[in-house]
């Protein structure tokens, strides 16, 4: 079920948009309820260190997504140099032939080039820094079919933008890592490591330990937590799950989850939680109890301390100073590959042993239930006491009705 709402009398479905850093993550996102995924080819995207997709894989990804009634948006959101345009027409033709549903663009030159050389719908990237209603209208008047708003816009301004541009779909980030720089436009990585974040090669230098001094004073005043320095530029993670109804009411039509560099376990956990939240909103059951349950689910995947970013007026700390490490309460044990009567065959991702208690992450109501592993056998039906070969197929007992693609996890 997808959330339905009305703004200015126009019916709207709120889209759940998930990251797909590779084919496995795409399939995982769709299995756990994403309405659309965003991904990149081997060039032109801002996540050059993700696995990303070859041309053939993009065509395959689109076929898989469309079979699941989901859409695929492809990032073409680098800030381009002249040389980047030499092969861009061929890349766009490939995306058209593959059936991609839209491209995500931040550079004005790339925008004009796509308009001139392709019929692909264009989504304006958050890196374009669209912060006001006139900028949204400008992009729409020039042919953009959606605008991904800058992350710095408060909720009250989003509402005004939606009222001013009622026919322009608005997309906002609701969960995941945040950037210390304005909408991700940063030169720190380029300056320190010659890897340009605006061309997909960010080394996340803002997560490093820093010491900062204010140099205009006669006496330099060190700003530091201890002798190691402080992670003064290290942003907390966004988490807007409890505020989804407010975003829907403000006029947001697509909720975006950050994380093309994150694990499949992260994608599964976060997409599943937000899918259940949106379905509960549609059913009128999004109460404090389900919010508490889903927030606990989100804590099980890798995350830093949470923040609501810039959406609300109240002052809050958006930076996390002690360290830059993410934490997770559970680890990804295995993914279900085959279903048997009273058992499942899983593909191992992390070590477990007979006697361990594992929890299931599913796309149905069994999610969160646990059971003890009492038997484990390899592909030749040999009994195993300890399972520790990554990607090995292992058959274990399971009392629940799972599906291929469901996940087993274990508390750390």
N, C-alpha and C positions, 0 to 999 in steps of 0.2 A: 504494500500500500504506500502511496506517495502523498505527501502533504498537499492539500488543496486550499487555496486562500483566494481572496479577491482584493484587488487594489483598483480604485476608481472604476469599479464595475467590470474589470477585466479578470477572468479566471486565470489562475497561475498555479503551476506546480513547482514546489521548491525542490531543486535538484541537489543531490548529494554527489559531489565531484571529488574523486579520489586520485592520489598519485600512483603512477605506474612506472617505476624505474626500470623494469624489465618485464618479460613475459609472465614470469611466475607471479609477480606483484599485480599485474593486470588481472590475471585469472583469479587471484585471491580477492582483489577489490570487488570484482563482479560477483564472486561467490557469496560475499558477505553483504551485498546489497547496494553497491554503488550504482547510481543512475548514469554516470559518465566517468571517464578517466582522462587524465592528461598525461602526455608522454612526449618524448623527443626522439628525433632521429640522431644519427651520429654527429651531426653538426647543426648549427643555428640555434641551439638551445642553451639555457643558462644552468644546466647541470651536466657539465662535460665529464664529471667523474662518476656519474651513474652509468649503469651498463648501457642503457639506451637501446634503440632499435635500429636494425638494418632496414633497408627499403623493403625487403621481402617480409621481415618481421612486422613492419607497420601494416602491410596489407593483411597479414595473418591476424594481427591484433584487431583490426577493424572488423574482419569477418567474425571473430569470436565475440566481440562486443555487440555487434549488430544482431547476432543470433540470440544474445541475452537481452535484446531491446535496450541496449545502452549505447552511448555515444563516445566518440574518441576525438579529443582536441589535441592538436600537435603544436608544441612550442616552436616558434620561429622568433624568439624574443631576445636575441643578442642585440647589442648596440653595434651596428654594422660598420665596417670599413668599406672602402670602394671595392676591394677584391672579393668581398663576400657576395657581391651581386653577380659574379661571373657564372655561377652554377645555380643560382637561386631559382631561375625559371624552370630548370629541369627538376629541381626538388619539389616545387609546387605542382608541376605536372604529375610527378609520382604520387603526391598526396591526393590529388584529384582522382587519379586512376584507382588508388587504393580505397577511395570512398570516405576519407576523413571528413568529419563533420564540421570542423573549423580549424583555423590556425590562431595561435595566440601571439600577438605582436606588440612590441614596445617602441620600436624605432620608427619615426615618422617616414623616413625614406623607404624602409621595408614595407610600411603600410601602403604607401603609394605604389610601390612595385607590385605588391600582391593584387591591389585593385586593378592595375593595368595588365597583369599577366595571368590572372586566375579568377575563377568564379567562387573560390572558397570563401565561406563566411569568415569574418575577422573578429576576434575578441581582443580588446585592448588590455594588455598586461598590466598588472599592478606596478611594474617597473616604469610605466609611463607616467606615474605620479598624478593620476586624475583625482583631484581633491575637491572639485566644486561642480555645481549643476551646469554651468555654462561650458565647462570643458567636456562634460558628458554629452551635452547637446551638440557640441562641435564634432566630436567623434561620430555620433550617430548621423549627423547631417552629411558627413563625408563617407558614410557607408559602413561604419562599424555595426555589427549586429549584437554586440554585448560589450560592457565595460567592467573590467575587474578593478574595483576601487582601490585607491591607496590605503595602506593599512593604518594610516594615521588619522583617518576620518572618524569623528565621534558619531554615535548612533543618531543624535538629533540632526546632524547634517545629512546623513544617509536618507533619513525620512524626507527632508526637504528636496534632495536630489530626485528621489522617486516620485514625489508629487510634481516636480517641475518637468521631469522626463518620464511620464507614465508608460510610454511605449518602449523604453530602452531597458532590456534585462540587465540587472545589476548583480555582480558576483562579489562575494567577500570571503576572505579567509576566516575560518572559525576555529582551527586547531593546528598546532604544530610549532616548530621553531620560528622565532622571530629574529630579525636582523637589526643590529644597533643603528644601521644607517637608514636614511630616509627611503622607505619603500625598496630597500635592497640596493640602492645605487651607491656603491662604495668603491673607493680607490685604495683602501688599506692593503688588501691582498696584493694588488698590482704593485704598489709602492715597495712592499716588504719582500715579496717573493717573485715578482714579475709574472704572476698568474692573475689574470684579469677577471674579477668577479662579474664584470659586465659582459664578459664573453664566455661565461660558464665555468671558470676555472678557480673559483674562490677557495682559498685554503682556510677560511674562517679564522683569520688572524685576530678577530675581535674576541675569540674564545681564549686567547693566550693570557698568561699572567702579565699584568702591566703595573708600572709605577708612573704616576703622573705628577708633574710639578707645575705650579702656576708661576710663570717666569717674569711677570711684570712687577713683582714685589722685590724690595731690597733683600728681604730674607726669603729664600725659597722655602715653600711650605710643601713638604712631601705629603701626598695623598696615598696612604697605603694601609692595608689591614694588618700586616705583620711583616716579618723580614723577608717573606717570599713574594711580597707584593699582593695585588688583588686582581681579581677577574672583573675589572671595573666596566668593561664593555660587554660583558657576557649577559645576553638577554634571557629572560625566562621564556617559557613556552606558553603560547596562547591556548586557552580552553574556554570556549563559549557555549558548551553544551547546555548549561542551565538557562542560557539567555536566547535560545533559538526562537521561542515564540515572539520575543521582542524584535528580533531581526526580521522575521517573517512579516510582522505587523508594520515594520518600517519600510518594507518593499523590496527586500533582498530576494532574488529568485534562484540563486545558486550558492550553496555552501561549499567552500573549498577547503580541503585538508592538505596541509603541507606534508612533504615527505618522500620525494622520489629517491632520496639517498637512504631512507630508512629501511628496516627489514620487512620481510613479508609478515612476520608476527606483529609488528607495529601496524602495518596496513590492515591486517585482519581485525585486530583489537579495536582500533579507532573507528574503522568503517562500521563494524558491527554495532558499536555503542551509538554512533550517530544515526544509523539506520533504525535502531530500536527507539531512539528518541523521537525521530521524525514520525515514525509510525504511531507512537504513543500520542504525539501532538494531534495527529489526524484523528485518532480514536477518542480524543478528549480525556486521556488517562495519564497525561504527563504531570504527575504529582511529585511531591517531595520524596516519596519512597523510591520511585523509579529513578529520579535524578541521583539520589544517593547511591543506588545500585550501579548505575552507569558510570558515575564518577569513580567508583571503586574499580570498575572494569578498566577505565582509562589509566589508572595508576599501575595496572599490571604490565603495561607496555613501557618501553623506554621513554622517559620524560624528565624534564627539569621542573623546578617549582612552576606553578601555573599563574597566569595573569589574564585579565580580560583586555590587555593591550590599551588602546586609545579609545575604546568604544564609549566609556563612561567618564563623567566629569570628575569623580572623586579621585583624589591623589592616591597613587599607589606606586610601589616600587616595581619597575619593569625589569630591573637588572638583578642578577644573582651573583653576589660578590665572593663567596667562599671558594668556589671552584667552578670548573666548566663541565664537569662530568654529568651525564644523564644517569638516571637510575631506573630500575624496573623491579617490580616485586616478584615477577614470574619469569621463567625462561621457556623458550620455544623448544618443546621436546620432539614432536613429530607431527607430520601431516598425513591425514588419512588418504590412502590410495585405493583400497578395495574394501568392500563390505562383505562380511560373512555372518552366519547365524550365531550370535553371541560372541563375535570376535571381529577385529578389523586388522587389515594389513596397513602398516604405516611406514612412511619414509623417515628415517631417523635424522634429527637435526642436532640434538644434544643428548648427552649420556643420561640413561636411566637404568634402573635395575628392578628385578622382581622384588616385590615388597614395597616399592615406591607408590605413593598416592599421587595420581595425576588428575588434572581438571580438564574438562572439555570446553572448547570454544567453538560454538556452532552458529549456524544461521537460523536456528530455531530455538524453542523455549528450553532446550536442555543445556544451553550455555551456562557455564558456571558450576555444573554438577561435577562431582569427583568420584573416583573409584580407585581401588587398589589393583596394581598389576600383579596378578597371581600366576601368569604363564606368559612366556615369550618364546617364539620359535623363529628360526631363520628360514630362508627360502627353500632349504632342503629338509625342513621339519625337524631340525636339531634344536633341542632345548637350550635356551640362553639364560644365564643368571644375571649377566651384565650386558647391556647393549650400548656400544660406544663407537661403532663404525658409521660415520656420517654418510647419509644417503642410502644406507642399507635398508632393505625391505624386511620388516619384522611383523609377524602376526601376534597380536596380544588379545587377551580377553577384553570384552567391553560390554557392559550391561545396557548401554543406551543406543538409541536409534540414530546413528550418525550418518553423514553423507560424505562422499568423496570431496576433499577440499577442507573438511573440518580439521581442527587443530587440537593436539594434546599439549598441555603446558604443566609446569611444575613450579611450586613456590621455591624461591631462592632461599 
